Amino acid sequence: MKKAINKIKNYFSTNFEVLAATIIFMGILVAGIDFYKAIILMLEFIVIMEVVKMISDFIKRETLRLRYVIDIFIIFLIRDVIILTTNKNRDYFDISFLLFVIFVFFIFRILAIKFSPGIIKISKDTVIEYDDDRPSKTIQTTKESNSNE
């Protein structure tokens, strides 16, 4: 029995998401909240977290990352799709339109990640590496150092 309890402890210590989901699910059952309402509230919480993360990142780095803005819109639209699908008087055109907009935002998100700044070569001897949208270091190479390698 003690061995089984240790296995469960080890599992939950490495997979805390399962424990958090279990606690949230039990809280929903105890509170008697409808499941779709709980999902909507959790998605609203995630939207608020993303907005706070975006504002915090903006204050720290003085740049706005496009990825955070797109993530907020995607989560908010998913929330709206859930609300519309749980409604008894569903409007399938609105649901389809929102799913199309989510698809477009996913494409924008992929493009924002793919074309984000990385390593930019300014000249033959100078390269700038970008880390999190800000220049982190400039590497200058000379012909002498290249010839020694």
C-alpha positions in Angstrom: 0.0 0.0 0.0 2.8 2.4 0.9 4.5 1.6 -2.4 1.3 2.5 -4.3 0.9 5.8 -2.5 4.5 6.7 -3.3 3.9 5.9 -7.0 0.8 8.2 -6.9 2.8 11.0 -5.2 5.6 10.7 -7.8 3.1 10.8 -10.6 1.4 13.9 -9.3 4.6 15.6 -8.5 5.7 15.3 -12.1 2.2 15.7 -13.7 0.7 18.5 -11.6 -1.7 19.3 -14.4 -3.7 16.2 -13.7 -3.9 17.1 -10.0 -5.0 20.7 -10.8 -7.6 19.4 -13.3 -8.9 17.0 -10.7 -9.2 19.6 -8.0 -11.0 22.0 -10.4 -13.4 19.3 -11.6 -14.2 18.3 -8.0 -14.8 22.0 -7.2 -17.2 22.3 -10.1 -19.1 19.2 -8.9 -19.3 20.4 -5.3 -20.4 23.9 -6.3 -23.0 22.6 -8.7 -22.0 24.8 -11.5 -23.0 23.8 -15.1 -20.0 22.4 -16.9 -20.3 24.7 -19.9 -20.5 27.7 -17.6 -17.3 26.5 -15.8 -15.5 26.2 -19.1 -16.6 29.7 -20.1 -15.3 31.1 -16.8 -12.0 29.3 -17.2 -11.6 30.6 -20.7 -12.4 34.1 -19.5 -9.7 33.7 -16.8 -7.2 32.6 -19.4 -8.0 35.7 -21.5 -7.4 37.9 -18.4 -4.1 36.1 -17.7 -3.0 36.6 -21.3 -3.8 40.3 -21.2 -1.9 40.7 -18.0 1.0 38.8 -19.5 1.0 41.0 -22.5 0.9 44.2 -20.5 3.7 43.0 -18.2 5.8 42.0 -21.2 5.1 45.5 -22.7 6.2 47.3 -19.5 9.4 45.2 -19.2 10.5 45.1 -22.8 8.8 48.2 -24.2 7.7 46.1 -27.2 4.4 44.4 -27.9 4.6 40.9 -29.1 2.1 40.1 -31.8 1.9 36.5 -30.7 0.3 37.5 -27.3 -2.3 39.7 -29.0 -3.3 36.9 -31.4 -3.5 34.3 -28.6 -5.9 36.6 -26.7 -8.2 36.9 -29.7 -8.1 33.1 -30.4 -9.0 32.3 -26.8 -11.7 34.9 -26.7 -13.2 33.6 -30.0 -13.1 30.0 -28.7 -15.0 31.2 -25.7 -17.7 32.8 -28.0 -17.9 29.5 -30.0 -18.6 27.6 -26.8 -21.2 30.0 -25.7 -22.9 29.9 -29.1 -22.9 26.1 -29.4 -24.4 25.6 -25.9 -27.2 28.0 -26.8 -30.5 26.3 -27.5 -31.2 28.6 -30.4 -28.0 28.0 -32.3 -27.1 30.1 -35.3 -24.8 27.9 -37.4 -23.7 30.7 -39.6 -22.3 32.7 -36.6 -20.5 29.5 -35.4 -19.1 28.8 -38.8 -18.0 32.4 -39.2 -16.2 32.4 -35.8 -14.5 29.1 -36.6 -13.3 30.6 -39.9 -11.9 33.7 -38.1 -10.2 31.4 -35.5 -8.6 29.5 -38.5 -7.4 32.8 -39.9 -5.9 33.9 -36.6 -4.1 30.5 -36.3 -2.5 31.2 -39.7 -1.5 34.7 -38.5 0.0 33.1 -35.4 2.0 30.7 -37.4 3.3 33.4 -39.7 4.1 35.6 -36.7 6.3 32.9 -35.2 7.8 31.9 -38.6 8.8 35.5 -39.5 9.8 36.8 -36.1 13.2 38.3 -35.9 16.1 35.9 -35.4 19.6 36.3 -36.8 20.0 39.2 -39.2 23.2 39.6 -41.2 23.9 43.3 -41.6 27.2 43.1 -43.5 29.7 40.5 -44.4 31.3 40.8 -40.9 28.4 41.8 -38.6 25.5 39.7 -37.4 22.8 40.7 -34.9 21.0 38.0 -32.9 17.5 38.8 -31.6 16.3 37.2 -28.4 12.6 37.9 -27.6 12.3 40.7 -30.1 15.2 42.7 -28.8 18.8 42.7 -30.0 20.8 40.6 -27.5 24.3 40.7 -29.0 26.2 41.8 -32.0 28.8 39.4 -33.3 31.5 40.8 -35.4 33.8 38.5 -37.3 37.0 39.4 -39.0 38.8 37.7 -41.8 41.6 36.7 -39.5 39.4 34.8 -37.0 37.7 33.1 -39.9 41.0 32.0 -41.4 42.1 30.4 -38.1 39.1 28.1 -38.0 
